[in-house]
Amino acid sequence: VTLKACKKEEKIDREFQKKFKFEGSIKVLTQMMVDPATTEKRGGAKNLPLRRGEILDVIQFTNEKQILCRNSQRRYGYVPQAVMLPL
């Protein structure tokens, strides 16, 4: 990983922390998979797009309804807990 890539990742992480008012360091709690049977959805303001079978990093279990996740493109957002499966 180049220095440029690291700086870009740090910038993305800082923007995420600001947008989601996320305090402290970003730690991956676990990984979960989007249910392959779910309906794919485009992302919205603070929601990640839903892609069947995608593996997401879980950053925070926000509440019973949604989980704060990061996808492979290093995008952050909420995902409905109902469509997530443990690995």
N, C-alpha and C positions, 0 to 999 in steps of 0.2 A: 504494500500500500504506500503510495507516494505521499509526500508532505501536503501537496495540493489536495489530494483526496481526503486526508485527515482534517484539513482546515474546512473543507466543504462539509464534511460530516458534523464537525463541531458547530458550524453555522446553522445547519439544519436542526441540530439538537437544541441550540439556543432559541431558535424561532419557535420550535415546538413547546419549550418550557414557558415561553412568553404567552403564546396563543392559548395553552391549556392551563396556565397558572400553576405549572408543575414545579414543586419545590424539590431541592435535593438532586442527587445524582440519578441518572437513568439506569435502572437495572432491569435485566430481563428475568422475570420471575419463573416463567416456563414457556413452552411453545404449545400452541394448539392449532388444530386444523379446522378450516371452514368446511362445514358439512357438504360433501359432494352432491347431496340431494337438494341443497338450497337453491333458491332463485338468485341468479347473479344480479347485483345492483351496482349502479354507478355511485361513487362516493359523493358526499355532499360537503357542507361547510366544515364540519368536524368529524365526519364519518369516512371511514376507509371504504373503497370499493370492495364489494364482495366477489371473490373469485372462487369457484368450486374447487375444493381440495387444496387450497393455498395454505401453507404453513405460516403462521404469524407468531411474532415474539409478543408475549404478554408483558406489558409494562406495569399495569395496575388493574386490579379488580375494582372498578369504580363503584358499582352497585349491583343488585340482582339482575338488572336488565342489560347492562352494557359493560364491556371490557375495553380498556385503553390498550391498543396494540400498535405494532410497527410491522410494516410489510418488507418484502425483499428489496423494494426500491427506496427504503429508509423513509417512507412516508408514515406519519402517525395519524391515528384517528380512532374513533369509537367503533366497535363492532357489537352487534346484538349478541348477548350471551347465549341466546337460544340456538344460534347457528354454529356455535363452536363445539368442537369435539376434542377431548383429551387425546394426546398422542400415545 
